[in-house]
Every structure is written in C-alpha cells, then in structure tokens.
Amino acid sequence: MHYYQFHIGDYKSHTHHLSLMEDLAYRRLLDEYYLHEKSLLCGVETVARQIGMRDHAAEVRFVLESFFQLTDEGWTNSRADAEIAKYREFAVAGKRGAI
C-alpha cells in the first residue's frame, strides 16, 4: 500500500502519552507496516534499524510492546491488518470490475 487513511482523532487519543521519539517511531513503524503489507521483523534492534532509528531502540521497543503483538511471523498490528485486508478486497473488486 502506498496510501492509508490517517484518523487524526484516533491517533491522538491513543498516542497522547508518547514522547516525541516514541511518536516518531510509531509513525515510522506504521508506514513500514503499510508499505510492505506484512508483519515487522522480530528483533527490536533490526526493526529500529529498518525504520532509521537504530539509536532509539528503547523507544522502538516501547512502541512495539504497546501497539503491536509479537507472533511467530513478527510484530503485527490488528488495526493495520484490518485496513490492509479492506484495501486488498477493494483492489480485487476493482480488477473484477475492469474485466
């Protein structure tokens, strides 16, 4: 996905307690998740490097543990997964309509 809806009110209500670096980490994690449409890698340091925040692994860890779930596939986010599923449904429906 190269675009996702950003609900400012929802985001603010769930993230008002984050520091500036934690907020930046969360936005970058979401961007990475939506861009690749899959779970994030398991290692915190690896994920921190992947989003350009290797010097802020503690903040990345806090955000991952607060907003993501660690599974066998990596760090997942249920809301992002739901949005990605809706996007894929829409894309498939669009392809069927074009035929």
C-alpha positions in Angstrom: 0.0 0.0 0.0 1.3 3.4 -0.8 -1.6 5.2 0.9 -3.6 4.6 4.1 -6.2 6.7 5.9 -4.9 8.5 8.9 -7.5 9.2 11.5 -6.1 12.1 13.4 -8.5 12.0 16.4 -8.0 8.2 16.9 -4.2 8.6 16.6 -4.1 11.5 19.1 -6.4 9.7 21.6 -4.2 6.6 21.6 -0.8 8.3 21.5 -1.0 11.5 23.6 1.2 9.9 26.2 4.1 9.2 23.9 7.4 11.2 23.8 8.4 12.8 20.6 10.8 10.0 19.7 8.2 7.3 20.6 5.6 9.2 18.4 8.1 9.3 15.5 8.8 5.6 16.0 5.1 4.7 15.9 4.5 6.7 12.7 7.6 5.1 11.0 6.5 1.6 12.2 3.0 2.1 10.8 4.5 3.4 7.5 6.8 0.4 7.2 3.9 -2.0 8.0 1.5 -0.5 5.5 4.2 -0.1 2.8 5.1 -3.8 2.9 1.7 -5.1 4.0 3.2 -7.6 6.4 4.4 -8.0 9.9 7.6 -6.4 11.1 10.7 -8.4 11.8 11.1 -10.0 15.2 14.3 -8.3 16.6 13.8 -4.9 18.1 17.2 -3.7 17.0 16.6 -5.0 13.5 13.3 -3.2 13.3 14.8 0.0 14.7 17.5 -0.1 12.0 14.8 -0.8 9.4 12.9 2.4 10.2 16.1 4.5 10.6 16.0 4.7 14.4 18.8 2.5 15.5 20.0 5.0 18.1 16.5 4.9 19.7 15.9 1.1 20.1 14.4 1.7 23.6 11.7 3.9 22.2 11.0 1.5 19.3 10.8 -1.4 21.8 8.3 0.6 23.9 6.1 1.3 20.9 6.2 -2.2 19.6 5.3 -3.6 23.0 2.5 -1.0 23.4 0.8 -1.2 19.9 1.9 -4.4 18.3 1.8 -8.1 19.1 4.8 -10.4 18.7 3.8 -13.5 16.8 5.7 -16.3 15.0 5.7 -14.1 11.9 6.9 -11.0 13.7 5.3 -7.9 15.1 1.7 -7.5 14.0 -0.9 -4.7 14.4 -4.5 -5.8 14.2 -5.9 -2.4 13.1 -3.3 -2.2 10.3 -4.1 -5.8 9.3 -7.8 -4.9 9.0 -7.0 -1.9 6.9 -4.8 -3.9 4.6 -7.5 -6.6 4.2 -10.0 -3.9 3.2 -7.5 -2.5 0.7 -6.9 -5.9 -0.8 -10.7 -6.6 -1.1 -11.1 -3.2 -2.8 -8.2 -3.9 -5.2 -9.6 -7.4 -6.1 -13.1 -5.9 -6.6 -11.7 -3.2 -8.9 -9.9 -5.8 -11.0 -13.1 -7.9 -11.4 -15.0 -4.7 -12.5 -12.4 -3.9 -15.1 -12.8 -7.2 -16.9 
